[in-house]
Amino acid sequence: MAAMKPRTGDGPMEAVRESRVIVLRVPLEGGGRLVVSVNDEEAAELRNVLNGVLGD
């Protein structure tokens, strides 16, 4: 299950590997960023869901 982390300052959308997890930082309307930590399996599932929406 993805772990929610505290809101951080504004910035670009990014994904970085930290140890055994991938940390996603997504900008939010109104300021700040949503920070979510996912493992490889969850990241692959997220990719599949987004590809389904985007049609890739």
C-alpha positions in Angstrom: 0.0 0.0 0.0 1.3 3.4 -0.9 2.5 5.6 2.1 1.4 9.2 2.2 4.0 11.7 3.4 3.7 15.3 4.5 3.1 18.1 2.0 6.3 19.8 0.7 6.9 23.0 -1.1 6.1 23.8 -4.7 8.1 22.2 -7.5 8.0 20.0 -10.6 6.5 16.6 -10.9 9.3 14.1 -10.2 10.0 10.5 -9.3 13.2 9.3 -7.6 14.3 5.9 -6.3 15.2 5.9 -2.6 16.4 2.6 -1.3 13.6 0.1 -2.0 10.9 2.6 -2.9 10.1 5.1 -5.5 9.1 8.6 -4.2 6.6 10.5 -6.4 6.2 14.2 -5.9 3.1 15.7 -7.7 2.4 19.4 -7.8 -1.1 20.4 -6.4 -3.4 23.2 -7.5 -3.2 25.9 -4.9 0.4 25.1 -4.0 2.4 22.4 -2.5 3.1 18.8 -3.7 1.6 15.5 -2.9 4.4 13.1 -1.9 3.7 9.3 -2.3 6.1 6.4 -1.7 5.5 3.2 -3.8 7.3 0.0 -4.2 8.2 -1.5 -7.6 4.9 -3.5 -7.8 2.8 -0.5 -7.1 4.7 1.6 -9.5 4.1 -0.9 -12.3 0.4 -1.0 -11.5 0.3 2.8 -11.6 2.0 2.7 -15.0 -0.5 0.2 -16.3 -3.5 2.3 -15.0 -2.1 5.5 -16.6 -1.3 3.8 -19.9 -5.0 2.6 -19.9 -6.2 6.2 -19.6 -3.7 7.6 -22.1 -4.2 4.8 -24.6 -0.5 3.9 -24.9 
